[in-house]
Amino acid sequence: MSETLSMNRSLIPAANFLPASVGSLDTYIRQVNSFPMLNAEDEHELALRLQQHNDLEAAQQLIMSNLRFVVSIARGYLGYGLAFSDLVQEGNIGLMKAVKRFSPDHDVRLISYAVHWIKAEIHEFVLRNWRIVKVATTKAQRKLFFKLRSSKKRLGWFNQAEVNDVADKLGVKPETVIEMESRLNAHDLAYDNPLDNDEDNHYAPAAYLSDGSDDPAQQLEADDWRSQYENTIMASLDNLDDRSRTIIQRRWLDENKATLHELANEYQVSAERIRQLEKNALKKLRVAFAA
């Protein structure tokens, strides 16, 4: 398994304490299971050292002694088709966040406190990567997503009685359960068919979208808009004095645009004066377009 975590987030700088590259996930698991577990007294003492003295060695021991629990929690999310090593890595992030926030004054063991943080990181990872299109965006939808996954005991769609039962257990409307079930059963679909697929047996959205670029009505509308735009520009330029019109032409319309200093040299004035003339001319043009 690659370096378990690259610490690019604002956590305790303990990435170097985690097991380095060890070749395989099985080897990593055996390694984290070999770390000794802490009793309550040792854990409390280490948490005090971390809180009071920012002792990174204490943080190391707290993290190492609980990595085995991250592996155990991550196993509960194997049904989403994501790499187990990635689930473990995200869980490790949650564990380090928990260690950073854990207080020795809490009347609980570290792992009991850390479970929330470990699961929260894994949940976010699953929702980010399970589908191209997010199936759950709000907090309520995220909660329903995971509870519905665990409540579904068989393949196939729920019948109405099962929908009502799940809705009652989760405290949501039956319509909400049906909507989330449809999201869970949906599959990502490629916009274009693979080249080696039989077009008669595969659906691709790209084949069913109309191309409006050749629509005569849209082309006529675009031509009218372009003609009106150009006429407005020409009429507005005619209302400017010769110098202002030349400055706008040279600064904005010509292919090889002139700089302020080039125009300043031609008119024997400062570049700031050219900038002011340009600004005033543009202001007049905006007024003409707004009319």
N, C-alpha and C positions, 0 to 999 in steps of 0.2 A: 504493500500500500504506500502511495506517495506520502510526502510530508503531510501529516494529518491535518495541519491547518496553517495557512499563511496569515499571519496576524495583521491584516490590513484594516482591522476595525479597532475601535477605541476600547480594548479590553486589557486585562492584565497582561503584560508582556511575557506570557508563559509558553509561547509556541515552541520555544527551544526545549521545553521540558517534555513535550509529548514524544511518543516513539517515532523515530525517524524511519526512513524507507527501509522496510524489512522484507520486501519481495512478494508477499502475498497477504491476503486478508486473514487467512487461517493463522499465519505466523503472528500477525498483529494481535489477533484475539488471544492467542496463547500468551503473548508477551504481556498484555494488559491484565490478564487473569493471574499472572505471576506476581503482580505488585501486591504487597501486603495491605490488608484492610485496617482501618484505624478504629480504635475503640472511642467511645464518647469523650473520655477525658483527653486523649491525645488530639482529637479533632478540635475540641474547644481551645486547647492551648495553641494549636497552629492558627486557628481563626483569630485569636487574640494577637498573635505575632503579626499576622497580615494586616489586621485593622490598625494596630497601634504603631507599627514600625515599617509597614509596606514591605514585609519580608517575603521576597519572591521565592525563597527556598520553601517557606511554609506553603505558599500558593502551589508550588510544584507538588508537594506531598498530598495536599488536599485534592488536586486534580487527578494525580496518578492513582490514588486509592479508590477513585470513583469511576474511572474509565470503563470498568467492566459493566457498570450499570447502564452506561450509555449504549453499549453494544446490545444489552438485553432489551432496552426500550426501542432501539432502532429496528430490532427484529419484528416488532409489531407493525411495521410499515412496509413490509416486503411485498405486499399485494398490489402495489401501485406501479410496478414495472420499472422502478428506479434502482440504480446500483446501490447495493448494501453499503459499500465503502463510502458513497456520498452521503447516505443517511447517517452513518456513524460520524462522519466529519461534521455535518451540521449539528448533530447532537453534542459533539465536543465543544462547539461554539457556545451552545446554550449552557453547558456545564461551566465554562469559564466565565460567562456572564454571571452565573449564579454564585460562583466563588467570589467574584469581585463584590457582589452585593450582600453576601452572607454576613450576618452579624453573630458573634458568639453569644450575644444576649438572647438570641432566638431559642426558644425551648423546644427545638426540633433538631434532628440530625441533618447534616448538609444535604444528603441525597433526597430527603423528603422535601426540602426546600427547592432543590435543583430540578426536580421532576418537571415542574411547570416550565422552566426555562428551556430544558432539553426538548420537551414536546413542542413548545412554541416555535423553536428554530426548525425542527423537522417538519412541522405543519406548514410553515411558510415555504420551505423548500419543495414540499410535495405540491402545493398549490401553484407555485411558480413553474414547475417543470412537468406536471402530469399531463397537461394539455397545452397546445399552442394558445388556444383561447381560454381565458380563465373561467373556471366553473363556479368560483365563489369569490366575491369581491368584498362583501360586507362582513362584519364580525359574526352576525347571525347566520349568514350563509356558510361561513367557514365551519361553524359549530355543527350545523346541519349536515354538511358534507361528510365529516368524519363520523358522526353518529349514525348517519344513514348507511354508510359503508359497513359499519360494524353490525347494524341491525339487519342487513339483508343476508338471509341465510341460504338462499338458493339463487340459481341463475334464472333469468326471465323477469318479466315485469310483475310488480305487485298487483294483486287483485284489490278490489275496493276495501274489503275487510282488513287486509294487511296495511293498506294506506292509512285507514282510520286508526288502526292500532299504533302504527309508528307515529302518526301525528299526535295522538293522545299522549304517548310516552315522552315525546320531545317537546310538547307544548307549543305546537305550531298548527297552522291550518292544513287540511288535507291537500289543498291546491299547491301549497308550498312544497310538500313532500313530492307530489307528482312532477312539479317543475324541476326540482333537484334530481329526481330519478332520471328524467329525460336527459339532463346534462351528464349524469354519470354514465348513461348508456350510449351517448353520442361518441362518434369517433372523428378524429381529425381527418380532413380530406384535402388532398393535394389540389392546388388551384389548376394545375395542368396534369394531364395523364402522362405517365412514363411512356417513353417512345416505344418500348417493346410491348405495350399492352394492346389488346384488341379493343378498338374504339367502340365496338358494338356491345361490349360487356362491361365497360367501365364508364363511370360518370365523372365528368370534370366540369366545374363551374365555368371555366373559361369558354367552353364550347357553347354555353347557353346565354352568354352575355352579348347584348346587341352592341354594334359599333355605330355610334351616332356621328362619326366624323364626316360621313357622306350624306348626312341629312340636309336636303336643300334648304329647309327652313332655318336650320342652325347656321349654315354657310351664309345665307342672305343676311341674317341678323349680325353675324360677325363682320361681314363686308360693310354693312351700314354703319356699325359702330366704329370701325376703323376709318371710314370715310369722314364721319362726323368728327372724330378725334383729330384727324389731320387738318380738316377745314378750320377747326377751332384754333389749332396751333398757328396756322398761317395767318388767320385774322388777328390773333392776339399779337403775333410778332409785328404785323403791320402797324399796330397802335404804339409800338415802342419807337423811341428815337433811334437814329442810325447807329450810334455807338452802342447803346444797350442791346439792340437787335444783333449787332455783330458779335458782341461778347457772348450772348446766349448761343448764337449759331456756332461759334468757335469752341465754346466750353462744353456744350451739351449735344449738339446735333451733328457736327462733323465727325467723320470716322477717326481722323487723327486729331484728338482734342488738344487744345492749347492750354498751357498752364497760366496761372495768374501772373507770374513773372514775365512770361513771353508777351502777354498782352500789355503789361505795364511798360515794358520797353518800347513797344510799338506806339503807345499813346503818350509816352513820356510822363507817366504818373506813377504813383506808388502801387504796389500790389494790393495794399489795403484798400485803396480807392477803387481798384477793379473789383475787389470782393464786394464792396458796398454797392457798386453799380449792378453787379450780378444779383445781389440779394434783392434790391429794389425791383429789378426786372422780373425776377421769379415771383415776387409778391404780386405784381400786376397780372402775371399769367395765371396765378392761382385764383385771383378774383374773377378773371374771365372764364375759367373753367367752372367755377362755382355758380356762375350766373345762369 
